Amino acid sequence: FDNTPGTTGGLVPANGANLTGLATISGTAADTDPDAGGPLTMAGLNRVEVRLQDLQYASTYWAAGGWTTVATWVTATSTANWTLTMPATAWADGHQYEVTARSVDLAAPANTQSSFAVGPNQNTFRYDVGVPVSSITVPTQMSHVNTLPAISGTAADPTPTLGLASGL
C-alpha cells in the first residue's frame, strides 16, 4: 500500500542564480519508505517532471521544444538522478525563470508530488548574457597631472529589451 508521493531535491540551478548559460536542469528524487521498514512499502519512482516558467510573461511555460501558454510538465531523463537537457535557444537575455520539479511514483493510482519548497525543488534564476559597460571619467584621456587624488568613473549593466539585468 503506497499513498505517499515521492520527493525531489538537489535542484540545479540554485535559487537566485545569475547564469550566462544553462545546458541542463538536474536534481534527485526518491520514493522513501514513510514508516522506515514498517508495514508500508513504496511503489518506487515512475518519472520526474519539470515545469519551467518564463516569469517575464504571465503565462509562458517550456514544453518539449518550445514555449507555450499552457502550464506544462516535461518528463526528465532518469529518476533518482534526473536531468532535463535544454537548448541554448530556450533562454532570453535578462529574463527570470522559475523551475519546479516533481516526482510521480509507480502506485496505482499514481501519487504525484504537490508540495514544493525553494531550494529542494522550486528555484528562480536569471539568465543574463549582457555585457556590463564602464568608463573612466577622472583623469580624462590623455591628460597630464601632477597629482591624482582619485580615479573615478561609471559602470552599468544595461537592461536588455523587456528584461531585467542581473546587476553589477
DSSP file (Angstrom, degrees, kcal/mol; ACC not computed):
  #  RESIDUE AA STRUCTURE BP1 BP2  ACC     N-H-->O    O-->H-N    N-H-->O    O-->H-N    TCO  KAPPA ALPHA  PHI   PSI    X-CA   Y-CA   Z-CA
    1    1 A F              0   0    0      0, 0.0    40,-0.7     0, 0.0     2,-0.4   0.000 360.0 360.0 360.0 121.6    0.0    0.0    0.0
    2    2 A D        +     0   0    0     38,-0.1    40,-0.1   106,-0.1   106,-0.1  -0.937 360.0 150.6-132.8 107.8    1.6    3.3   -1.1
    3    3 A N        +     0   0    0     -2,-0.4    -1,-0.1     2,-0.1    39,-0.1   0.122  51.8  92.2-120.1  19.7   -0.4    6.5   -0.7
    4    4 A T  S    S-     0   0    0    107,-0.1   107,-0.2    28,-0.0   109,-0.1  -0.956  70.4-131.3-117.9 127.9    2.6    8.8   -0.3
    5    5 A P        -     0   0    0      0, 0.0    27,-0.2     0, 0.0   107,-0.1  -0.354  26.3-112.2 -71.4 157.1    4.2   10.7   -3.2
    6    6 A G        -     0   0    0    105,-0.5     2,-0.3    25,-0.1    97,-0.3  -0.075  32.0-122.9 -72.2-175.9    7.9   10.6   -3.7
    7    7 A T  E     -A   30   0A   0     23,-3.0    23,-2.3    95,-0.1     2,-0.3  -0.920  10.9-148.2-132.0 156.9   10.1   13.7   -3.3
    8    8 A T  E     +A   29   0A   0     -2,-0.3     2,-0.3    21,-0.2    21,-0.2  -0.891  26.3 153.3-120.0 156.3   12.5   15.7   -5.3
    9    9 A G  E     +A   28   0A   0     19,-2.3    19,-3.0    -2,-0.3   112,-0.1  -0.936  40.6  61.5-162.5-177.9   15.6   17.6   -4.1
   10   10 A G  E     -     0   0A   0     -2,-0.3   111,-0.1    17,-0.2    -1,-0.1   0.802  66.8-170.1  58.9  33.5   19.0   19.0   -5.0
   11   11 A L  E     -     0   0A   0    109,-1.2    16,-0.2   108,-0.6    -1,-0.2  -0.332  10.9-132.5 -65.0 130.9   17.6   21.2   -7.8
   12   12 A V  E    S+A   26   0A   0     14,-2.8    14,-2.3     2,-0.1     2,-0.2  -0.998  83.9  56.5-125.6 124.1   20.2   22.8  -10.0
   13   13 A P  S    S-     0   0    0      0, 0.0    86,-0.1     0, 0.0     3,-0.1   0.234  95.3-123.2 -82.6 157.6   20.3   25.7  -10.9
   14   14 A A    >   -     0   0    0     -2,-0.2     3,-1.7     1,-0.1     2,-0.1  -0.299  33.0 -87.5 -69.5 153.9   20.4   27.1   -7.4
   15   15 A N  T 3  S+     0   0    0      1,-0.3   110,-0.2    -4,-0.2    -1,-0.1  -0.420 113.6  15.3 -62.7 133.0   17.8   29.6   -6.2
   16   16 A G  T 3  S+     0   0    0    108,-3.5    -1,-0.3     1,-0.2   109,-0.2   0.498  89.2 155.3  83.1   4.9   18.8   33.2   -7.0
   17   17 A A    <   -     0   0    0     -3,-1.7   109,-2.8   107,-0.5     2,-0.6  -0.327  37.1-147.6 -67.2 145.8   21.5   32.2   -9.5
   18   18 A N  E     -d  126   0B   0    107,-0.2     2,-0.3   109,-0.1   109,-0.2  -0.974  27.8-170.2-111.1 114.2   22.5   34.6  -12.3
   19   19 A L  E     -d  127   0B   0    107,-3.4   109,-3.1    -2,-0.6     3,-0.1  -0.799  35.0-171.1-115.6 147.8   23.5   32.5  -15.3
   20   20 A T  S    S+     0   0    0      1,-0.4     2,-0.3    -2,-0.3    -1,-0.1   0.375  85.5   9.6-108.3  -1.6   25.2   33.1  -18.6
   21   21 A G        -     0   0    0    107,-0.0    -1,-0.4     0, 0.0     2,-0.3  -0.926  55.8-175.0-170.1 149.1   24.4   29.6  -19.9
   22   22 A L        +     0   0    0     -2,-0.3     3,-0.1    -3,-0.1    69,-0.1  -0.767  11.4 165.7-156.2 105.4   22.4   26.6  -18.9
   23   23 A A  S    S+     0   0    0     -2,-0.3    63,-3.4     1,-0.2     2,-0.4   0.776  71.3  23.0 -91.1 -30.3   22.5   23.3  -20.8
   24   24 A T  E     - B   0  85A   0     61,-0.2     2,-0.4    59,-0.0    -1,-0.2  -0.995  55.4-152.6-141.0 146.0   20.8   21.0  -18.2
   25   25 A I  E     + B   0  84A   0     59,-2.4    59,-2.5    -2,-0.4     2,-0.3  -0.931  36.0 170.4-106.1 137.7   18.5   21.3  -15.2
   26   26 A S  E     +AB  12  83A   0    -14,-2.3   -14,-2.8    -2,-0.4     2,-0.3  -0.923  14.9 139.8-147.8 169.1   19.0   18.5  -12.7
   27   27 A G  E     - B   0  82A   0     55,-1.7    55,-1.3    -2,-0.3     2,-0.3  -0.965  40.1 -87.7 179.1-166.0   18.2   17.1   -9.3
   28   28 A T  E     -AB   9  81A   0    -19,-3.0   -19,-2.3    -2,-0.3     2,-0.3  -0.841  28.2-168.7-125.3 162.6   17.5   14.0   -7.3
   29   29 A A  E     +A    8   0A   0     51,-1.7     2,-0.3    -2,-0.3   -21,-0.2  -0.991   5.2 177.6-150.6 153.0   14.3   12.1   -6.5
   30   30 A A  E     -A    7   0A   0    -23,-2.3   -23,-3.0    -2,-0.3     2,-0.6  -0.991  29.6-143.5-153.4 152.8   13.2    9.3   -4.1
   31   31 A D        -     0   0    0     -2,-0.3     2,-0.2   -25,-0.3   -25,-0.1  -0.822  40.0-162.4-114.9  85.7   10.2    7.3   -3.1
   32   32 A T        -     0   0    0     -2,-0.6    -2,-0.0   -27,-0.2   -28,-0.0  -0.464  24.4-108.0 -82.5 139.2   11.1    7.0    0.6
   33   33 A D    >   -     0   0    0     -2,-0.2     3,-1.1     1,-0.2    -1,-0.1  -0.495  27.2-154.0 -63.1 115.6    9.5    4.5    3.0
   34   34 A P  T 3  S+     0   0    0      0, 0.0    -1,-0.2     0, 0.0     7,-0.1   0.724  90.1  38.7 -71.4 -21.1    7.3    6.6    5.3
   35   35 A D  T >  S-     0   0    0      5,-0.2     3,-0.9     3,-0.1    -2,-0.1   0.053 107.4-118.2-120.0  27.0    7.4    4.2    8.2
   36   36 A A  T <  S-     0   0    0     -3,-1.1    -4,-0.0     1,-0.3     0, 0.0   0.856  87.0 -22.6  43.8  60.6   11.1    3.1    8.0
   37   37 A G  T 3  S+     0   0    0      3,-0.3    -1,-0.3     1,-0.1     4,-0.1   0.482 107.0 126.9  92.0   2.5   10.6   -0.6    7.4
   38   38 A G  S <  S-     0   0    0     -3,-0.9    -1,-0.1     2,-0.1    -3,-0.1   0.195  83.7 -66.2 -74.0-158.0    7.2   -0.9    8.9
   39   39 A P  S    S+     0   0    0      0, 0.0     2,-0.3     0, 0.0    -1,-0.1   0.707 109.1  90.0 -71.3 -19.1    4.2   -2.5    7.0
   40   40 A L        -     0   0    0     -5,-0.0     2,-0.3   -38,-0.0    -3,-0.3  -0.606  57.8-170.7 -79.9 136.9    4.0    0.3    4.4
   41   41 A T        -     0   0    0    -40,-0.7     2,-0.3    -2,-0.3    -9,-0.1  -0.939  18.8-124.1-124.2 151.2    6.1   -0.3    1.2
   42   42 A M        -     0   0    0     -2,-0.3    -9,-0.1   -11,-0.1   -40,-0.1  -0.694   5.2-142.7 -96.7 147.0    6.8    2.2   -1.5
   43   43 A A        -     0   0    0     -2,-0.3    -1,-0.1     1,-0.2     2,-0.1   0.722  46.6-123.1 -77.6 -22.8    6.0    1.5   -5.2
   44   44 A G        -     0   0    0    -13,-0.1    62,-2.5   -12,-0.0     2,-0.3  -0.286  37.8 -51.5  97.8 170.8    9.1    3.3   -6.5
   45   45 A L  E     -E  105   0B   0     60,-0.3    60,-0.3     1,-0.2     3,-0.1  -0.640  36.5-178.9 -88.1 136.9    9.5    6.1   -8.9
   46   46 A N  E     -     0   0B   0     58,-2.8     2,-0.3     1,-0.4    59,-0.2   0.837  66.8 -32.6 -92.1 -49.4    7.9    6.2  -12.3
   47   47 A R  E     -E  104   0B   0     57,-1.9    57,-2.5    32,-0.1     2,-0.4  -0.982  47.2-122.1-163.2 166.2    9.2    9.5  -13.5
   48   48 A V  E     -E  103   0B   0     30,-0.5    28,-3.0    28,-0.3     2,-0.4  -0.979  26.9-159.5-117.8 136.7   10.3   13.0  -12.6
   49   49 A E  E     -EF 102  75B   0     53,-2.9    53,-2.6    -2,-0.4     2,-0.4  -0.905   0.7-157.2-118.4 146.2    8.6   16.0  -14.3
   50   50 A V  E     -EF 101  74B   0     24,-2.9    24,-3.1    -2,-0.4     2,-0.5  -0.973   3.4-162.9-125.5 134.0    9.9   19.6  -14.6
   51   51 A R  E     -E  100   0B   0     49,-2.9    49,-2.5    -2,-0.4     2,-0.5  -0.980   9.4-170.7-115.5 126.8    7.9   22.7  -15.1
   52   52 A L  E     -E   99   0B   0     -2,-0.5    10,-2.5    20,-0.4     2,-0.4  -0.974   2.7-170.9-120.8 122.8    9.8   25.8  -16.3
   53   53 A Q  E     -EG  98  61B   0     45,-2.8    45,-2.5    -2,-0.5     2,-0.9  -0.942  22.2-139.2-117.9 134.2    8.1   29.2  -16.4
   54   54 A D  E >   -E   97   0B   0      6,-2.4     3,-1.4    -2,-0.4     6,-0.4  -0.821  16.4-160.9 -85.8 108.9    9.5   32.4  -18.0
   55   55 A L  T 3  S+     0   0    0     41,-2.4    42,-0.2    -2,-0.9    -1,-0.1   0.528  78.3  81.6 -74.6  -4.7    8.5   34.9  -15.3
   56   56 A Q  T 3  S+     0   0    0     40,-0.5     2,-0.3     4,-0.1    -1,-0.3   0.800  98.1  42.6 -67.0 -27.3    8.8   37.8  -17.8
   57   57 A Y  S X  S-     0   0    0     -3,-1.4     3,-0.6     3,-0.1    -3,-0.0  -0.872  88.2-119.5-121.8 153.3    5.4   36.9  -19.1
   58   58 A A  T 3  S+     0   0    0     -2,-0.3     2,-0.3     1,-0.3    -1,-0.1   0.891 103.9  13.5 -60.3 -44.2    2.2   36.0  -17.2
   59   59 A S  T 3  S+     0   0    0      2,-0.0     2,-0.4    -3,-0.0    -1,-0.3  -0.659  81.2 134.1-138.8  79.5    1.7   32.5  -18.7
   60   60 A T    <   +     0   0    0     -3,-0.6    -6,-2.4    -6,-0.4     2,-0.3  -0.965  24.3 171.7-132.5 116.7    4.8   31.2  -20.6
   61   61 A Y  E     -GH  53  68B   0      7,-3.3     7,-2.8    -2,-0.4     2,-0.4  -0.909  33.9-110.9-127.4 149.4    5.9   27.6  -20.0
   62   62 A W  E     - H   0  67B   0    -10,-2.5   -10,-0.4    -2,-0.3     2,-0.3  -0.659  33.2-179.8 -79.9 129.5    8.5   25.4  -21.6
   63   63 A A  E >   - H   0  66B   0      3,-3.4     3,-2.9    -2,-0.4     2,-0.2  -0.890  54.1 -67.8-118.7 156.1    7.1   22.4  -23.5
   64   64 A A  T 3  S+     0   0    0     -2,-0.3     3,-0.0     1,-0.3    -2,-0.0  -0.205 125.3   4.1 -48.7 106.1    9.4   19.9  -25.2
   65   65 A G  T 3  S+     0   0    0     -2,-0.2     2,-0.3     1,-0.0    -1,-0.3   0.291 129.8   5.1 103.0 -10.3   10.9   22.0  -28.0
   66   66 A G  E <  S-H   63   0B   0     -3,-2.9    -3,-3.4    -5,-0.0     2,-0.3  -0.992  80.3 -68.5 178.1 179.5    9.4   25.5  -27.3
   67   67 A W  E     +H   62   0B   0     -2,-0.3     2,-0.3    -5,-0.2    -5,-0.2  -0.647  42.7 175.2 -93.5 147.3    7.4   27.9  -25.2
   68   68 A T  E     -H   61   0B   0     -7,-2.8    -7,-3.3    -2,-0.3     4,-0.1  -0.912  40.3-123.0-142.9 166.3    3.7   27.7  -24.8
   69   69 A T  S    S+     0   0    0     -2,-0.3     2,-0.5    -9,-0.2    -9,-0.1   0.387  87.2  91.8 -92.8   2.8    0.9   29.5  -22.7
   70   70 A V  S    S-     0   0    0     -9,-0.2     2,-0.4     1,-0.0    -2,-0.1  -0.862  88.5-113.6-101.0 127.4   -0.2   26.2  -21.2
   71   71 A A        -     0   0    0     -2,-0.5     2,-0.4   -20,-0.1    -2,-0.1  -0.445  48.2-172.1 -59.3 115.5    1.4   25.1  -17.8
   72   72 A T        -     0   0    0     -2,-0.4     2,-0.5   -20,-0.2   -20,-0.4  -0.927  25.4-150.9-123.9 136.9    3.3   22.1  -19.0
   73   73 A W        -     0   0    0     -2,-0.4     2,-0.4   -22,-0.1   -22,-0.2  -0.935  18.5-157.3-103.4 123.1    5.2   19.4  -17.1
   74   74 A V  E     -F   50   0B   0    -24,-3.1   -24,-2.9    -2,-0.5     2,-0.4  -0.853  19.7-118.2-103.3 134.1    8.1   17.9  -19.1
   75   75 A T  E     -F   49   0B   0     -2,-0.4   -26,-0.2   -26,-0.2     2,-0.1  -0.567  28.9-143.0 -75.5 127.7    9.4   14.4  -18.3
   76   76 A A        -     0   0    0    -28,-3.0     2,-0.5    -2,-0.4   -28,-0.3  -0.349  25.2 -94.7 -82.1 166.8   13.1   14.4  -17.3
   77   77 A T  B    S-C   83   0A   0      6,-3.3     6,-1.6    -2,-0.1    -1,-0.1  -0.740  88.9 -11.4 -83.8 127.7   15.6   11.7  -18.1
   78   78 A S        -     0   0    0     -2,-0.5   -30,-0.5     4,-0.2     4,-0.1  -0.080  68.7-122.6  74.2-176.1   16.0    9.1  -15.4
   79   79 A T  S >  S+     0   0    0      2,-0.2     3,-0.6   -32,-0.1   -33,-0.1   0.625  92.8  44.1-130.1 -65.6   14.6    9.3  -11.9
   80   80 A A  T 3  S+     0   0    0      1,-0.3   -51,-1.7   -52,-0.2     2,-0.4   0.907 135.6  17.5 -58.8 -44.4   16.9    9.1   -8.9
   81   81 A N  E 3  S-B   28   0A   0    -53,-0.2    -1,-0.3     2,-0.0   -53,-0.2  -0.868  96.0-178.9-125.2  93.9   19.5   11.4  -10.5
   82   82 A W  E <   -B   27   0A   0    -55,-1.3   -55,-1.7    -3,-0.6     2,-0.3  -0.534  13.5-170.4-101.3 159.3   17.5   13.1  -13.2
   83   83 A T  E     -BC  26  77A   0     -6,-1.6    -6,-3.3   -57,-0.2     2,-0.4  -0.981  14.0-157.1-142.7 154.7   18.3   15.7  -15.9
   84   84 A L  E     -B   25   0A   0    -59,-2.5   -59,-2.4    -2,-0.3     2,-0.3  -0.959  21.0-143.8-131.2 114.0   16.4   17.8  -18.4
   85   85 A T  E     -B   24   0A   0     -2,-0.4   -61,-0.2   -61,-0.2   -62,-0.1  -0.623  16.9-163.6 -82.4 133.6   18.5   19.0  -21.3
   86   86 A M        -     0   0    0    -63,-3.4     2,-0.2    -2,-0.3   -64,-0.1  -0.938  17.5-123.0-119.8 138.4   17.8   22.5  -22.6
   87   87 A P    >   -     0   0    0      0, 0.0     3,-2.0     0, 0.0     4,-0.3  -0.504  24.2-121.4 -74.9 149.4   18.7   24.0  -25.9
   88   88 A A  G >  S+     0   0    0      1,-0.3     3,-1.0    -2,-0.2   -66,-0.0   0.792 111.2  64.9 -59.2 -27.8   20.7   27.3  -25.8
   89   89 A T  G 3  S+     0   0    0      1,-0.2    -1,-0.3     3,-0.0    -3,-0.0   0.535  82.8  78.3 -75.6  -5.6   18.0   29.0  -27.7
   90   90 A A  G <  S+     0   0    0     -3,-2.0     2,-0.3   -24,-0.0    -1,-0.2   0.783  82.5  77.1 -71.3 -26.1   15.5   28.5  -24.9
   91   91 A W    <   -     0   0    0     -3,-1.0     2,-0.4    -4,-0.3   -37,-0.0  -0.636  62.6-157.2 -97.5 143.5   16.9   31.4  -22.8
   92   92 A A    >   -     0   0    0     -2,-0.3     3,-1.9    35,-0.0    35,-0.3  -0.957  33.0-102.1-117.0 135.7   16.3   35.1  -23.3
   93   93 A D  T 3  S+     0   0    0     -2,-0.4    35,-0.2     1,-0.3     3,-0.1  -0.272 103.7  10.0 -57.1 130.1   18.7   37.7  -22.0
   94   94 A G  T 3  S+     0   0    0     33,-2.6    70,-3.0     1,-0.3    -1,-0.3   0.390  95.1 132.4  84.6  -3.2   17.5   39.4  -18.8
   95   95 A H    <   -     0   0    0     -3,-1.9    32,-2.5    32,-0.4     2,-0.4  -0.531  48.7-140.4 -84.4 149.4   14.6   37.0  -18.2
   96   96 A Q  E     - I   0 126B   0     30,-0.2   -41,-2.4    -2,-0.2   -40,-0.5  -0.895  20.7-165.2-107.0 138.5   13.9   35.4  -14.9
   97   97 A Y  E     -EI  54 125B   0     28,-3.4    28,-2.5    -2,-0.4     2,-0.5  -0.906  14.1-150.1-125.8 150.0   12.8   31.8  -14.8
   98   98 A E  E     -EI  53 124B   0    -45,-2.5   -45,-2.8    -2,-0.3     2,-0.4  -0.987  13.8-167.0-118.8 128.1   11.2   29.5  -12.2
   99   99 A V  E     -EI  52 123B   0     24,-3.0    24,-2.3    -2,-0.5     2,-0.4  -0.955   5.2-176.6-116.5 133.0   11.9   25.8  -12.3
  100  100 A T  E     -EI  51 122B   0    -49,-2.5   -49,-2.9    -2,-0.4     2,-0.4  -0.989   6.3-161.9-129.3 135.5    9.9   23.3  -10.3
  101  101 A A  E     +E   50   0B   0     20,-2.3     2,-0.3    -2,-0.4   -51,-0.2  -0.934  10.4 177.2-118.9 142.5   10.5   19.5  -10.1
  102  102 A R  E     -E   49   0B   0    -53,-2.6   -53,-2.9    -2,-0.4     2,-0.3  -0.982  19.7-133.7-140.8 153.7    8.0   16.9   -9.0
  103  103 A S  E     -E   48   0B   0     -2,-0.3    10,-2.7   -97,-0.3     2,-0.4  -0.781   8.4-160.6-106.4 152.4    8.1   13.1   -8.7
  104  104 A V  E     -EJ  47 112B   0    -57,-2.5   -58,-2.8    -2,-0.3   -57,-1.9  -0.998  17.6-148.5-129.2 125.1    5.4   10.6   -9.8
  105  105 A D  E     -E   45   0B   0      6,-2.1   -60,-0.3    -2,-0.4     5,-0.0  -0.265  23.1-111.0 -92.0-179.3    5.5    7.1   -8.3
  106  106 A L  S    S+     0   0    0    -62,-2.5   -61,-0.1     4,-0.1     4,-0.1   0.417  74.0 120.9 -90.0  -0.3    4.5    3.7   -9.7
  107  107 A A  S    S-     0   0    0    -63,-0.3  -104,-0.0     4,-0.1   -65,-0.0  -0.186  71.8 -98.2 -62.3 157.1    1.5    3.2   -7.4
  108  108 A A  S    S+     0   0    0      1,-0.2     2,-0.1     2,-0.1  -106,-0.1  -0.958 121.0  28.3-120.2 111.8   -1.9    2.7   -8.9
  109  109 A P  S    S-     0   0    0      0, 0.0    -1,-0.2     0, 0.0    -2,-0.1   0.570 115.2-118.2 -73.6 157.4   -3.3    5.3   -8.8
  110  110 A A        -     0   0    0     -2,-0.1     2,-0.6    -4,-0.1    -4,-0.1  -0.303  15.0-135.3 -65.8 143.0   -0.1    7.3   -9.0
  111  111 A N        -     0   0    0   -107,-0.2    -6,-2.1    -4,-0.0     2,-0.5  -0.900  22.4-162.6 -97.6 123.5    0.9    9.6   -6.2
  112  112 A T  B     -J  104   0B   0     -2,-0.6    -8,-0.2    -8,-0.2     2,-0.0  -0.924  23.5-113.4-112.6 129.5    2.2   12.9   -7.6
  113  113 A Q        +     0   0    0    -10,-2.7  -106,-0.1    -2,-0.5     3,-0.0  -0.342  39.2 167.5 -58.5 133.0    4.2   15.3   -5.6
  114  114 A S        +     0   0    0      1,-0.1     2,-0.5   -12,-0.0    -1,-0.1   0.341  48.9  84.4-131.7   3.3    2.3   18.5   -5.0
  115  115 A S        -     0   0    0      2,-0.0     2,-0.3     0, 0.0    -1,-0.1  -0.945  56.0-177.7-112.8 128.1    4.3   20.3   -2.2
  116  116 A F        -     0   0    0     -2,-0.5     2,-0.3    -3,-0.0     6,-0.1  -0.922   9.0-170.3-128.9 149.9    7.2   22.4   -3.3
  117  117 A A     >> -     0   0    0     -2,-0.3     4,-1.8     6,-0.0     5,-1.0  -0.996  34.9-100.7-139.6 143.6    9.9   24.4   -1.4
  118  118 A V  B  45S+k  122   0B   0     -2,-0.3     5,-0.2     1,-0.2    -2,-0.0  -0.408 106.2  20.7 -60.5 133.2   12.5   26.9   -2.5
  119  119 A G  T  45S+     0   0    0      3,-0.8  -108,-0.6     1,-0.1    -1,-0.2  -0.640 121.2  50.6 106.9 -72.9   15.9   25.1   -2.6
  120  120 A P  T  45S-     0   0    0      0, 0.0  -109,-1.2     0, 0.0    -2,-0.2   0.936 135.0 -10.1 -67.4 -44.8   15.0   21.4   -2.9
  121  121 A N  T  <5S+     0   0    0     -4,-1.8   -20,-2.3     1,-0.2     2,-0.3   0.288 123.3  55.4-145.8  14.1   12.5   21.5   -5.8
  122  122 A Q  E   < +kI 118 100B   0     -5,-1.0    -3,-0.8   -22,-0.2     2,-0.3  -0.798  59.3 162.0-152.8 109.4   11.5   25.1   -6.8
  123  123 A N  E     - I   0  99B   0    -24,-2.3   -24,-3.0    -2,-0.3     2,-0.4  -0.909  26.9-145.4-130.2 154.6   14.0   27.7   -7.7
  124  124 A T  E     + I   0  98B   0     -2,-0.3  -108,-3.5   -26,-0.2  -107,-0.5  -0.957  25.0 170.2-116.7 137.0   14.1   31.0   -9.5
  125  125 A F  E     - I   0  97B   0    -28,-2.5   -28,-3.4    -2,-0.4     2,-0.4  -0.950  24.7-131.4-142.6 162.8   17.1   32.1  -11.6
  126  126 A R  E     -dI  18  96B   0   -109,-2.8  -107,-3.4    -2,-0.3     2,-0.6  -0.934   9.0-146.2-119.0 140.1   18.0   34.9  -14.1
  127  127 A Y  E     +d   19   0B   0    -32,-2.5   -33,-2.6    -2,-0.4   -32,-0.4  -0.930  27.0 169.3-104.5 120.4   19.7   34.5  -17.5
  128  128 A D        +     0   0    0   -109,-3.1   -35,-0.1    -2,-0.6    -2,-0.0  -0.916  20.0 154.2-140.8 107.9   22.0   37.4  -18.2
  129  129 A V        +     0   0    0     -2,-0.4     2,-0.1     2,-0.1    -1,-0.1   0.283  39.4 123.5-112.8   7.1   24.4   37.5  -21.1
  130  130 A G        -     0   0    0     28,-0.1   -36,-0.0     1,-0.1    -2,-0.0  -0.421  63.2-122.8 -68.1 144.4   24.5   41.3  -21.5
  131  131 A V        -     0   0    0     -2,-0.1    -1,-0.1     1,-0.0    -2,-0.1  -0.779  21.0-128.0 -92.8 125.1   28.0   42.8  -21.2
  132  132 A P        -     0   0    0      0, 0.0     2,-0.3     0, 0.0    25,-0.2  -0.339  23.0-144.4 -65.2 153.6   28.5   45.4  -18.5
  133  133 A V  E     +L  156   0C   0     23,-2.8    23,-2.5     2,-0.0     2,-0.3  -0.921  19.5 176.2-121.5 148.3   30.0   48.8  -19.6
  134  134 A S  E     -L  155   0C   0     -2,-0.3     2,-0.3    21,-0.2    21,-0.2  -0.983   6.7-174.0-146.6 156.9   32.4   51.0  -17.8
  135  135 A S  E     -L  154   0C   0     19,-2.2    19,-2.3    -2,-0.3     2,-0.5  -0.992  24.2-125.7-150.1 151.7   34.3   54.3  -18.4
  136  136 A I  E     +L  153   0C   0     -2,-0.3    17,-0.3    17,-0.2     5,-0.2  -0.865  24.2 175.0 -97.9 127.6   36.9   56.4  -16.6
  137  137 A T  E     +     0   0C   0     15,-2.3    16,-0.2    -2,-0.5    -1,-0.1   0.721  57.5  71.2-103.8 -28.2   35.9   60.0  -16.1
  138  138 A V  E    S+L  152   0C   0     14,-1.9    14,-2.0     1,-0.2    -1,-0.3  -0.978  96.2  30.4-136.6 122.6   38.8   61.2  -14.0
  139  139 A P  S    S-     0   0    0      0, 0.0    -1,-0.2     0, 0.0     3,-0.1   0.545  97.3-132.4 -78.3 157.1   41.5   61.6  -15.1
  140  140 A T    >   -     0   0    0      1,-0.1     3,-1.8    -2,-0.1    -3,-0.1  -0.358  38.2 -77.8 -73.2 157.8   40.4   62.4  -18.6
  141  141 A Q  T 3  S+     0   0    0      1,-0.3    -1,-0.1    -5,-0.2    -4,-0.0  -0.296 113.8   3.5 -60.1 135.5   42.1   60.7  -21.5
  142  142 A M  T 3  S+     0   0    0      1,-0.2    -1,-0.3    -3,-0.1     2,-0.2   0.634  93.8 146.7  65.2  18.4   45.5   62.0  -22.4
  143  143 A S    <   -     0   0    0     -3,-1.8     2,-0.5     1,-0.0    -1,-0.2  -0.501  41.6-142.0 -82.0 156.0   45.5   64.4  -19.5
  144  144 A H        +     0   0    0     -2,-0.2     2,-0.3     0, 0.0    -4,-0.0  -0.981  26.7 173.8-118.7 120.8   48.8   65.3  -17.7
  145  145 A V        -     0   0    0     -2,-0.5     3,-0.1     1,-0.1    -2,-0.0  -0.927  34.4-151.0-129.5 152.5   48.5   65.8  -14.0
  146  146 A N  S    S+     0   0    0     -2,-0.3     2,-0.3     1,-0.2    -1,-0.1   0.778  89.5  20.6 -87.2 -32.1   51.0   66.4  -11.1
  147  147 A T        -     0   0    0      0, 0.0    -1,-0.2     0, 0.0     0, 0.0  -0.938  59.9-158.6-134.7 157.8   48.8   64.7   -8.5
  148  148 A L        +     0   0    0     -2,-0.3     3,-0.1     1,-0.1   -10,-0.0  -0.718  14.9 171.0-138.3  85.1   46.0   62.2   -8.7
  149  149 A P  S    S+     0   0    0      0, 0.0     2,-0.3     0, 0.0    -1,-0.1   0.765  70.7   3.7 -69.2 -23.5   43.9   62.3   -5.5
  150  150 A A        -     0   0    0      2,-0.0     2,-0.5     0, 0.0     0, 0.0  -0.996  54.2-145.9-158.1 152.9   41.2   60.0   -7.0
  151  151 A I        +     0   0    0     -2,-0.3     2,-0.3    -3,-0.1    -3,-0.0  -0.990  32.3 173.1-117.1 132.1   40.2   57.9  -10.0
  152  152 A S  E     +L  138   0C   0    -14,-2.0   -15,-2.3    -2,-0.5   -14,-1.9  -0.920   8.9 139.6-139.1 165.0   36.6   57.8  -10.8
  153  153 A G  E     -L  136   0C   0     -2,-0.3     2,-0.3   -17,-0.3   -17,-0.2  -0.932  39.8 -88.9-174.5-165.3   34.2   56.6  -13.5
  154  154 A T  E     -L  135   0C   0    -19,-2.3   -19,-2.2    -2,-0.3     2,-0.3  -0.911  25.5-173.3-129.4 156.4   30.9   54.9  -14.2
  155  155 A A  E     +L  134   0C   0     -2,-0.3     2,-0.3   -21,-0.2   -21,-0.2  -0.989   8.2 171.2-148.2 145.2   29.7   51.4  -14.6
  156  156 A A  E     -L  133   0C   0    -23,-2.5   -23,-2.8    -2,-0.3    -2,-0.0  -0.995  31.1-144.1-153.2 151.5   26.4   49.9  -15.6
  157  157 A D        -     0   0    0     -2,-0.3     8,-0.2   -25,-0.2    10,-0.1  -0.888  39.2-134.0-114.1  95.0   24.8   46.5  -16.5
  158  158 A P        -     0   0    0      0, 0.0     9,-0.1     0, 0.0   -28,-0.1  -0.133  12.8-120.5 -56.5 141.2   22.4   47.6  -19.3
  159  159 A T        -     0   0    0      6,-0.1     3,-0.1     5,-0.1     5,-0.1  -0.713  29.4-129.5 -81.1 124.1   18.9   46.2  -19.0
  160  160 A P    >   -     0   0    0      0, 0.0     3,-2.2     0, 0.0     2,-0.1  -0.254  43.1 -70.8 -68.3 163.0   18.1   44.2  -22.1
  161  161 A T  T 3  S-     0   0    0      1,-0.3     3,-0.1     3,-0.1   -68,-0.0  -0.351 118.8  -7.3 -55.1 125.3   14.9   44.8  -24.1
  162  162 A L  T 3  S+     0   0    0      1,-0.2    -1,-0.3    -3,-0.1     2,-0.2   0.532 121.9  98.0  64.5   9.0   11.9   43.6  -22.0
  163  163 A G  S <  S-     0   0    0     -3,-2.2     2,-0.4   -68,-0.1    -1,-0.2  -0.523  71.4-116.5-120.4-173.9   14.3   42.1  -19.4
  164  164 A L        -     0   0    0    -70,-3.0     2,-0.1    -2,-0.2    -5,-0.1  -0.991  25.7-132.3-126.6 124.2   16.0   42.6  -16.1
  165  165 A A        -     0   0    0     -2,-0.4    -6,-0.1    -8,-0.2     3,-0.1  -0.417  14.1-131.7 -72.1 152.0   19.7   42.9  -15.8
  166  166 A S        -     0   0    0      1,-0.2    -1,-0.1    -2,-0.1     2,-0.1   0.689  49.1-125.4 -78.8 -17.7   21.3   40.9  -13.0
  167  167 A G              0   0    0      1,-0.2    -1,-0.2   -10,-0.1   -11,-0.1  -0.249 360.0 360.0  99.8 172.0   23.3   43.9  -11.8
  168  168 A L              0   0    0    -13,-0.1    -1,-0.2    -2,-0.1   -12,-0.0   0.423 360.0 360.0 -91.3 360.0   27.0   44.6  -11.2
